Amino acid sequence: MACFVFLIMGGCSNQYTGLGFPYSMDSKKEKINAINIPDEGQDVIKATEEILSASVEKIPTITAVGYAVVSTQPGKNIAQKRLMAIRAARMAAMRELAEQIHGIRIDSSTTVIDLVTQNDTFRTMVQGTIRGAKTVRINPTGEDTYETVLEVDRNIMLLLLREARSIKA
């Protein structure tokens, strides 16, 4: 469409700066640095590049904490409810590990009527397989809550990083 307008006016130009495009189509020297990424976003990109690069010498151990309330668990007696709370805390920690390793998907929907937000919903989804997670500790915290701490050690993380590097290449 822009070429058609310029064609009528005397030729088609590859320079689109007048139309709100900041770069020339002929310029091969455009750099990703010209894009405004917030400082924290650049830190994340830099950290990801460092981890995926072969120069990483220090492989992290990933830890996650999960909590569950005893009184809200199903069970016929308090002992069953405690066991279910420990299990629920472990699953919450597994979910946190999956978020750290595989990432989290966020879907959102907003309904606006007459410039007023009527409905605003967010859904998060985590999908991934966690292998080799070790239970570091299971502690009661207070009278009605359990805390479970899990970790994925350096060797498993090294295996995951090698796999990620092979996919990247």
N, C-alpha and C positions, 0 to 999 in steps of 0.2 A: 504494500500500500504506500509506504513512504517512497519507494523507488518510482512508483507510478506518478506521484505528485511531483517529484523532482524531474521526471522524464518530460512532463509537460512544460516545466520551467526551464528546460535546457540541458538535462543530463542527470544521470543517477549518481549520487555521491555515496561513498562508503563512510563518510564522516557523519555520525549521528549525534554529535554533541549539541546541535541546535534543537533536537527533538527530545532532550532530556536524558539521552544516553551518554554517559560520561566517557566512553571509550570509542576509539576508531575501530572499524571492522578490520582494517589492514594491520593494526598494531598487534604484533605477536609478543610484545614485551609486557603485557598486562600481568600484574602480580596479584596473588591472593591477598597480600598485605594491604591492598587498597580497600578491601572490604572492611567495614567497621564491625569488629567483633569486640564485645565488652571484655575488659581485662580478665575477668574470671573465666570467660569462654576461651580466651587465648591460653590461659594456664591449663585448662583441661585438655585442649588440643596438644599443647606442648608435652604434657605428662603422658598422653596416649601415644604420641610419636616416640617418646623416650622409651616407653615400655615395649613397644613393638620393634624398636630398633635393636640391632644386634649388640649395641654397646652397653646394654643394661647389665650391670653386674650384680645388683642387689634385687633379688626376687622377694616380693612381700608375702607375708602370711596374712590371710584375710580372716578376720574374726567377725562374728555376728552375735547379737544378744536377742533373745526372745522372752516375752513375759506372758503369763496367763494367770487368771484369777480362779481360785479353787471353787468358790461358791457357785459360780456360773456353769460349772462343768456337769455333764450328765453322770449319774451314778446312784447306786442304792445306798451307799454309806460314804463316810468321809474319806476312807482309804481309797475307794474307787475314784472319788472326785480328785484326790491328790494325784493319783496316777494319770488321770486324764489331763489334769493341769500341766503336769510335767510333759506329757506328749504334746499338748497344744503349744507350750512354750518352745519345745524343740521344733515344731513345724513353723512357728513364727520366726525362729532363728534361721531355719532353712530358707524361708522366703527371703529374708534379708540377705543371705549369702547369694541366692539367685539374682537378686536385684544388683548386687555389687559385681557379680561376674558377667551376667548376661544383659543387664540393663532392664529398664522398666518402660513399658508402653503406656502412654497416657492418651485416652480419648476424652474429648470434652464436647459438650453441646450447650449452646446458650440460645434461649428464645427471648427476643426483644419485641415488645409491642408498644407502639407510641413512645419510643425512646426510653422505655422502662424495662429493665430486665425482669422477665416473668419466671424463667426457669434456668438454672445454671447447674449442670451436672458434670461430674468428672468420674471417669472410670480408669483404674489402673490395672495392668495385667503384667504378670511376670511368667515367662515360660522358659524352662531350662532344666537341665539335669545336673544334680549335684552329686558328685562321687567323691569319696574319700574324706568327707567331713567328720571330724573327730569331736566328741563331746569333751569340752575342757572342764566344765563344772555345772552342777545343778544345785541351786541354792534356794531355800525359802527366803523371800524378802517380805518381812512383815508376817502377819498371821494368815493372810488369805491369798498370797501371790507367790508364784515360783518364777525363778529366772534360770534360763539355760543359755550357756555360752558355747558356741561351736566355732571351729576353725578349719580352714583348708590350708594345709602346710605348704611350705616352699616347693617341695618336690612336685606336688600336684599342680601348683601354679606354674612351675617351669614347663611341665607337660602341656598345659593349656596355652602358655605363651608360644611354645614351639609350634603348636597347631595353628594358632592365630597368625604367626609369621608365615607359615607355609601357605595359608589361604591368601594372605596379603600379596605374596609374591606372584 
